[in-house]
Amino acid sequence: MDTLILAATSFTIAVSLLITGKKDKLQESFSGLCAAVFISQTVIFLGKIFPSEILLRIEYLGILALAPFALWFLRYLTRNKSVISPRQFFVFASAGLCGAVFVFTPLSGWTYFKAAILSLMLFILGFCYIALMRHVRKLPSGDEKRRLGYLLFACPLALILSNMDLLNYFGFNFPVINGIVLSFLLYFILLVIAYPQLRELHDFFARWLVIFISTVTGAVIFYFAALFFGGRPPSVMGLLIAAFLISISFSPMKMILRKIFSYFYPESKDVFTSLYEFDEKLEREKALMLEEMAPVLAHEIRNPLGSIKGAAQYLKSEASTEEQQELLNVIVDGTDRLNTVVSKFLDYARPYKLNLRLQNINMIIRKALSIISVNKLVEKITIVQELDDKLPDIEVDEQQFMQVILNMALNAIESMPRGGTLTFRTSGVESKADGEISITICDTGVGISKKEIKDIFKPFFTTKERGVGLGLAICQKIIKEHGGHIKVKSIPAQGTVFTIKLKTAE
């Protein structure tokens, strides 16, 4: 069973990397290494059931194939850096080739032949580990060094755990788990190479936690299903192994079935869409429909609005009483307000192609503040600028981001009718490996209640008497289009803090 789980895991990883369709040499090399593991472990498993000389020789070839695939994988893992010289590679390749030739000679019947090729394979793997260690030491501090460092730590740990059963010679009673441990190691390497966005150790633990919870949940379901149908449940280890294999096999199997169904049923694109993904898809379709409907709707509303306003203005000039003029003023103001709503609705709904350029965010904020400073509303407001002059330039659409700053600043000013302090603060977020800058807009206004703060970014939600409710929704959309995100914290009667985070230019 231990051999079978390693074979199944390596097969699943190899297939999952191949069917993704990515032309990635690193993933292809690791897929080849997993394929060699699969062949050797499968033959070992079959050899225990059907002992034969042919299977034994295939097993030897599978073990010998691990060395060149490991060298191939190391080459792309280190980005073709010369961690292994051509002479060393030639020596290892020649040794492996000689071993492969000896497999088909009477020498393969030698008692210690298997031990010899295992020693050769372990020596080459050890050499690859030392070469990788030297490569990591030369790397500058950063994501790649950190992630490869995790790999350097995981390999010897897996080696120790997989050989714990050797202590049984000294009276201990450890189970044979080398296949399970090596399966976890292969999956960890997969995370390192296939998910470059995982940079911190807790990110890897989070991935492991998902697999662990899925495995335990599956094992529990199998156990109670066996009890329900009156059968004898298998051992706990057997249940965990089966659940683990299903957990890591689900995504590759789904990808294979999707390719098969897309070939025979090209119109059935939503067969494998989950209910939650369905909701996300519906939201995207709604947004697309909104983009298509908005210009037509705005046109159909603005035409009669223009006629209504024109007629009201004409009647106002002909009105004979003050009461009639006031009523017509209400009509004109109402049409202007509706026209403003339509304009903001268009801003929110229509697609906009960002004109991204490297900009200094402090300069944009200062420009926005110079516009705000001429507004009469700021007479009782103290504006504080705490701008970090060492911030790197970021790629933004200046006009769009100016709209964000102006909108949020005016909202903050309106929340302080009796005066207060409006603070703009910028800073770098050094803990993020890809680089981020933080923009904080803080006021000392009336604040937002817990009930309302959940809805402030929803379109048409407003707490103002004459508000449209699209200002913050538009701001959030612009920030998302820039690849950033916005958060808000507020204490009623004390103030509100909006925090915008944007990625720096690579």
N, C-alpha and C positions, 0 to 999 in steps of 0.2 A: 504493500500500500504506500509506503514511504517513497519508493521508486516511482510508482505510478503518479503520485501528485506532482513530483518534479517534472516528469515527462509531460503531464497535462498542462502544467503552468507554462513551461517553456514553449509548448506548441501554441497555446492561446496567445502568448505575447508575440511570438513570431508571426502568426496569422494576423493579429490585430495591427501590427506595424505594416504588414504588406498590403492589406486591403484599404488602408487609409488613402493610398494613392499619392502620398507625398514623396517627391524625389529628394529625399534627405539621405545623404550618404551615411551619416551617423546612425540614423534609425535603421537603415538597410544593413549596416555592419552588425548592429546589435541583434537584428532579426536573424542574420546568419549564425551568430553565436548561439542564440536560443534554439535554432533549428538543429545545430550540432548536439546540443544538450538533449534535445528531444529524441534524436536518433539513438544516441548512446543509452539513454535511460529506458527507452522503449525496448530496445534489444535486450538489455539486462533483465527487464521484467518478463519478456517472452522467453528468454533463456532459462529462467527459473521454472517455467511451465513446460516448455518444449526444448530440453537441452539438445543442442546440435553444434557441430563444428562450424557450420556456416554462420549461425547467429553469433558464435563466439568471435569469429573473425570480423564480422560487421561491428560488433561491440568495440573491438580494438581500433577499427578505423574511425568510429565515432569519437572515441577518446582522443585519438591523434588529431582529429579535425578541430578539436577545441583550441589547440595552440595557434594555428594560423588565423582562425576567426578572432581570437583574443587580440592578436597583433593588429589585425585589420581594424577592429573596434578601437583599440588604443590610438591608432593613427588619427582617426576622425574625432575621437574624444578630445584629443589635444590639438585639434585643428591643424593637422599635418605638420606640427612642430617636430623637429628632429630629436625626439626622445630616445629613439632606437636607431643606431647607425645602420647603414646598408650592410656592413660586414656582419653585425650581430643578427640582422634579419636573415641573411644568407645562411648563417650557421644554424639558426633555429629551423629554417625551412628545410635545409638539407637533413637535419636530424629527424624531422617529422617525415620527410619523404623516405628516408632509409627505414624508419619504423614501419611505414606503410608497405614497403617492399617486403620486409621480413615477415609481415603478416601472412603472406602467401608462400612462405618457405617452411620447411620442417622446424625452423627455429621458433616458430610460434607455439610449438608444443613444449617449449622449455618451461619448467616449473615457475620460474621467476620472470617470465616474459611480460605478463600483465603488470607485475609490480614495477618492471623497468619502464614501460610506457607511461604508467601512472606517475612515476617519479619524473620522467621527462616533461609531462604535461604540467605537473605542479611546479617544476623548476621554471618553466616558461611563464606560467601565470604569476609566480613570485617575482620574476624579473620585470614583468609588465607592471606589477604593483609598485616596485621600487622606482621604475621609470616615471610612473605617474606621480609618485611622491616628489621626485625631484622637479618635475614640471610644475606642480602646484606651488612648491616653495619659491619658484622664480616668478610666479604670477603676482601682479600688483593686487592690492586689497580691492575687493569688489565681489560682485555676484558669482562670477565663475570660480574664483578661488574658494568662496564659501561653500558652493554646491559640490565641487569636487572634493573639498575637505570632508564633507559629510560622507561621501562615497569611500574615502580612505579610512574613515572610522568604521563604516558598516562592514567592510570586507573582512578585517581580522576578527570583528565581533561575531560575524556569521561563521567564520572558520572555527572559533572556539566553541560556539554553541552546537555546531553540527558534529563535533567530535566528543561531546560530553559522555557518550556511551562507552568511550574507551576507559572511563573511570570504573566501569563495571568489573574490570579485572582486579580492582582493589576493594571489592565488596559492595560497591554502590549498585543502585538499581535504576539507572537512567534509561528511558525509552530511546529507540533509534529515531531521531527526528532530523537527520541531516537533509533529507529531501524537502521537508517542510521549511527548514531554515533557509536552504538555498533557493526555494521558491520565493520566500519573502525577499531575499537579496535580489533576485532577478526583477521582482516587481519594484523594489526600491530604485534599482538602476533605471528602470523604465520611467519612473517619476522624474529622475534627475535629467534624463535626456529628452523626454517628450514634453515636459512641462517646464520650460525655462522661466515661466512666471512664478514658480515656486522658489522663493529665495531664502526664506527663513525656515529654521528647523520646525517651528510650530506649523508651517504650511504643510510639510511632509507628514507630520503627526495627524493633521486634520484629514489628509487623504487616507492615511492608515486607519483612522477612526471610522471613516465611512465604510471601508472594506470590513473592518472588524465588526461593526454593528450589523452590517448586511449578513456577514457570515453567521454570527450568533443568532440573529433573527431567523435565518433560513434553517439552521440546525434545530431551533426550538419548534418551528413549524413542522419539519420532518418528523421530529420525535412524537409530537402530539397526533400527527396524522397517522403514524404507525400504530399508536395506541388506540386511536379511534376505530381503525379498520381491523383491529384484533390481531395485528401482526406483532412480531417481536422486534422492538426497535433495535437498531444496530448500536455499536459502541459509541461513546461520546466522541472519541477521536474520529471514527468513521463519519459521523454526522458533520463534524466541523470540516473535515476534508471535503466532503461532498458539497457542503454549503459554500466553502471558499472557492471551489472550482466553478460553481454556478455563478458566483458573484463576479469573478474576473472574466468569465466566458460570456456573460450576458451582452456586453457592449459589442465585442467582435461578432457574435452571432447575429445581433441585430443589424450590424453593418452589412454582413453577408446577405441576409434575407432582404435588406433594403435594395441592394444591388440586383438581386435576382428578381424581385417584384418590379423594380423600375424597368427591367428589360422586358418582362412579359406584360406588365400593366403600367405603362408609362403615365397614364392619367391618374393612377391611384397614388398620389404623392403624400397623402395624409394617413396612410395605413398605420405607420409606426409613430405617429404623433401622439404623445401622452395628453391627458386632459389638461395638465398644467401648461404644456407647450401649446396646446390648442388655444388656451386663454391668451397667451402671449401673441400667438399668430393673429387672433381676432383683434387684439389691440393694435397690431401693426396694420391690419387691413382697415380698421376704423380710421387710423391716422391718415392712411393713403386716400381713403374715401373723403375724409375731411379736406385734404389738400385739393382734391378735384372739385369738391362742391363749393368751397369757400369763394372763389372768384365769381362763379355763377350767381351764388346767393347774394354776394355783395353788390353785384351789378343790378340784380332784380330789386334790391332794397333801395339802393342809392337813387335810381331813376325816379321812383315816386316820391322819395324824400326831397329831391331837388325841386320837383313840381310843387310839392306841399309848401316848402320854404319860400319859393318864388311867389306863390299865390298869397301866402301870409304877409310877405313883405309889401306886396302891392296893395293888399287890403289895409295894411297898417298905414300906408301913406294916404289912403282915402277915408280912414276912420275919423269919425266926427267927435267921439267921446273918449275920455281918458280910460274908461273901463274897457272899451273895445280894443284900444291899443295894448293894454295890459294882457288881455286874453290872447291877442295875436303874438305878443312877445313870448308867452308861454309856448305857443306853437313853434316859433322860430327856435327857441332854446331847446325844445324837445327834439326837433329835427337835427340840430347841431350835436346834441348828446347821442342820438342814435347813429349819426355819421361817425362820431368818435368810437362808439362801440364796434361798428363795422370795420373801421380802420384797424383797431386793435385785434379784432378777430382775424383779419387777414394776416396781420403780423404773426399771430400765433399759428395759423393753419398752413400758410403757404410755405413750400420748400424754399430754402435760401442757400445759395452756394457761398460758402465762407471764402472771403478773400484773406487767407492766412498769410501773415508776414511777421518776421521777428520784430517784436516790439518790447519796449520797456514798460512794464505794467505800472510803475510809479508815475511815468510821464502821462499815461492815460488817465490815471486817478487825478493828478494835478490839473489836467485839462478839464476834466469833469467838474472839479471843485471851483475852477475859475468861472464856469458857467453858472453853477449853483450860487456863488457868492453875490451875484447881482440880483437874486430873487429876494423880494421883500420878506419872505417867510423866514429867512436866516438872520434877521436882525436880533432876535433873542437867543440865537444858537451859537455856541462856541464850537468851532470845528478844529479838531486836533489831528495832526498828521504824524503818524509814527511809521515812516516808510523806510524800509531797509534798502540802502543805496547799493548794497552788494548783490542784489538779486540778479540772476541771469536773465537774459531776454527769453521771451516765450513766443510761440506762434499763436497769434490771435488776430481776429478781425477787429480792427480798431473801432469802427463805427458800431458794430454790434455790441462789443464789450463796453463801449461808452454808454450805450443805451442801458445796459445792466446797472452800471454804477449810478447813472442819473436816476433811474427808476427806484433803486433801493435807497438812495440818499433822500429823495423826495418823500418816500414812504416814512423814513426815519424822522425827517423834519416834521411831517404832519402828525407824527405820534407824540411830538413835544410842543403842544400849542402854547404852553406857558414858559417855554425856553428849556434849555438843557445842553448836553454835550454830545456831539457827534464825532466819533473817533474812527479814523481809517488807519488800519495797521497792515503792513505786509511783512512777510518773513519767509525764509526758506525752510523746508522740511527735510533736514539732513538724514533722518532715519529711513527715508524711502530710497531704495536703491536706484530707482529710475529717475528720481529727482522730482520734487513738487514745490510749488510756492503756495503760500496761504495768504488770502486776502480777508481781513476781518472788518466788518462794518458794525459798529456798536453804538447804540443810542441809550439815552436815559429817559425814554418815554413811558407811555402807559403800559407797555408790554402786551403780551398775547396770552390768552388763557390756554390751559392744557387742552381743552375741548376744541378750540379754534386752530391751534397750532398744527393739528393733524391735517387740516384741509387748506392751509394757506397757499399751497402750490397747485390746487385744483382750479381748472378754468372756471371763471364766473363766480368763484367764491370771494366775497368781500364783506368787510365789517363797516365800510364807509357808506354814508348815506347816498352819495352820488358816485360811488366807485363802480368800475366795470368788472373788476375781479380777474383781469387778465395780465396785470403787470408782473406779478411774481411768477405766474405760469410761463410767460414769455422769457423772463430772466432764466428760469430753470432750463427751458428748452435751449436757449443760447449756450448756457454753460455746458449742458450735455453734449451739444454739437461740437464743442471745443474739447471734448474728452475729459471734462472735469465733473465735479459734483459740489452740491451746496447743502449745508446743514444750518439749522436754526435752533437757538436756545433762547428762552425768554422767561422772565419772572414778572408777573403782573405788578404794575405800579413801580417797577424798578428799571425795566429796560429790556432790550432785545439785542442779541448778537447773531449776525449772519456770518458764516465762514465759507468762503469759496476756495477750493483747491484745484489747481491746474498743473498739468505735467509740464516740465521744462522741455525745451528743445533738445533732441539727442545730438 
